[in-house]
């Protein structure tokens, strides 16, 4: 099965991103902002489906990998595919963290930490404003 993640890079001028995104989405994804803990619409979401990048639509995380980290942000133990996300060192706020970006459009998604559950031991702590949930189609609707 072909890997449909990390397709050709999408680059747009800042003004175009501003037109396409809400102010909160733009602040989080393009300016590397963070939504307040427990304020995002996907923090407590239990709907089965796939979480995609709000900027470019690339599939990022499956609801099957989502867990309640207690941090106030939607958390996942792995992306849908290793190439779906990219990481880089973030040295803001007087500390060093690993920033998570959409591999397709470089949208800031959140950060990854090494304190997650098995099987990966990682906690991808994402901003709801950077994600769009595509609910899974129930089996009864696919037949």
C-alpha positions as CSV (number, residue, x, y, z in Angstrom):
1,X,0.0,0.0,0.0
2,X,1.5,3.4,-0.9
3,X,2.4,5.8,1.8
4,X,0.3,9.0,1.2
5,X,2.0,11.0,3.9
6,X,4.7,13.6,3.5
7,X,3.6,14.4,-0.1
8,X,5.2,17.3,-2.0
9,X,5.8,20.3,0.3
10,X,3.1,22.9,0.4
11,X,4.3,26.5,0.7
12,X,2.1,29.5,0.8
13,X,2.7,33.2,1.5
14,X,1.7,34.3,5.1
15,X,-1.2,36.4,3.7
16,X,-2.7,33.3,2.0
17,X,-2.5,31.3,5.3
18,X,-4.2,34.2,7.1
19,X,-7.1,34.1,4.6
20,X,-7.4,30.3,4.9
21,X,-7.2,29.9,8.6
22,X,-9.0,31.2,11.6
23,X,-7.0,33.7,13.8
24,X,-6.4,30.9,16.4
25,X,-5.4,28.4,13.7
26,X,-3.0,30.9,12.2
27,X,-1.5,31.8,15.6
28,X,-0.9,28.2,16.5
29,X,0.2,26.7,13.1
30,X,2.1,29.5,11.4
31,X,3.3,31.5,14.4
32,X,4.1,28.5,16.6
33,X,1.6,29.4,19.3
34,X,-0.1,27.2,21.9
35,X,-3.7,27.1,22.9
36,X,-4.6,27.2,26.6
37,X,-4.6,23.8,28.3
38,X,-8.0,22.1,28.5
39,X,-9.5,24.7,26.0
40,X,-9.1,22.7,22.7
41,X,-12.1,20.9,21.1
42,X,-10.2,17.6,20.8
43,X,-8.8,17.3,24.3
44,X,-11.7,15.1,25.5
45,X,-12.8,13.9,22.1
46,X,-13.5,10.1,21.8
47,X,-14.8,10.1,18.2
48,X,-13.1,7.4,16.1
49,X,-11.3,8.8,13.1
50,X,-8.2,10.4,11.7
51,X,-6.8,13.7,12.8
52,X,-5.4,15.7,9.9
53,X,-3.4,18.9,9.5
54,X,-5.8,21.9,9.5
55,X,-3.6,23.7,7.0
56,X,-3.0,21.1,4.3
57,X,-5.2,18.1,5.1
58,X,-2.4,15.6,5.6
59,X,-3.3,12.6,7.8
60,X,-1.4,12.9,11.0
61,X,-2.8,10.8,13.9
62,X,-5.3,8.0,14.4
63,X,-7.9,8.1,17.2
64,X,-6.7,4.6,18.0
65,X,-3.3,6.1,19.1
66,X,-5.0,8.8,21.2
67,X,-4.8,8.7,25.0
68,X,-5.7,10.8,28.0
69,X,-2.4,12.3,29.1
70,X,-4.0,14.6,31.7
71,X,-2.1,17.5,30.3
72,X,-5.0,19.4,28.7
73,X,-4.0,18.8,25.1
74,X,-4.9,15.9,22.7
75,X,-2.1,13.4,23.0
76,X,-1.1,10.5,20.8
77,X,1.6,7.8,21.2
78,X,2.5,7.7,17.5
79,X,1.6,9.4,14.1
80,X,-0.2,7.5,11.4
81,X,3.1,7.1,9.6
82,X,6.7,8.1,10.6
83,X,6.8,10.5,7.5
84,X,3.6,12.3,8.4
85,X,5.4,14.5,10.9
86,X,8.7,16.2,11.2
87,X,10.5,17.3,14.3
88,X,13.0,20.0,15.2
89,X,14.6,21.4,18.3
90,X,12.6,24.2,20.0
91,X,14.7,26.3,22.4
92,X,12.0,28.9,23.3
93,X,10.8,29.4,26.9
94,X,14.2,28.9,28.3
95,X,14.1,25.1,27.8
96,X,14.8,22.6,25.0
97,X,11.9,20.6,23.6
98,X,11.1,18.7,20.4
99,X,8.7,20.6,18.2
100,X,6.3,18.5,16.0
101,X,5.5,19.9,12.5
102,X,3.4,18.7,9.7
103,X,5.9,17.1,7.2
104,X,3.9,18.4,4.3
105,X,3.3,22.1,5.1
106,X,5.5,22.8,8.2
107,X,2.6,23.7,10.3
108,X,3.4,23.8,14.1
109,X,1.4,21.0,15.7
110,X,2.8,20.8,19.2
111,X,5.6,19.0,21.0
112,X,6.7,15.4,21.6
113,X,7.9,14.1,24.9
114,X,9.4,10.8,26.0
115,X,6.9,10.1,28.8
116,X,4.1,8.4,26.8
117,X,2.6,5.0,27.1
118,X,3.6,1.8,25.3
119,X,4.2,0.8,22.6
120,X,6.2,3.9,21.7
121,X,6.9,5.6,25.0
122,X,6.2,8.9,23.3
123,X,3.6,11.6,24.0
124,X,2.7,13.7,21.0
125,X,1.0,16.6,22.7
126,X,-0.9,18.5,20.0
127,X,-2.9,21.7,19.7
128,X,-6.6,21.1,18.7
129,X,-6.4,24.3,16.6
130,X,-3.8,22.5,14.4
131,X,-6.0,19.5,13.8
132,X,-9.1,18.6,11.9
133,X,-10.9,15.3,12.7
134,X,-12.3,13.2,9.9
135,X,-14.7,10.8,11.7
136,X,-14.4,7.1,10.8
137,X,-17.2,5.7,8.7
138,X,-19.0,3.0,10.7
139,X,-18.7,-0.6,9.2
140,X,-22.4,-0.7,8.5
141,X,-22.0,2.3,6.1
142,X,-19.2,0.8,4.1
143,X,-21.1,-2.4,3.0
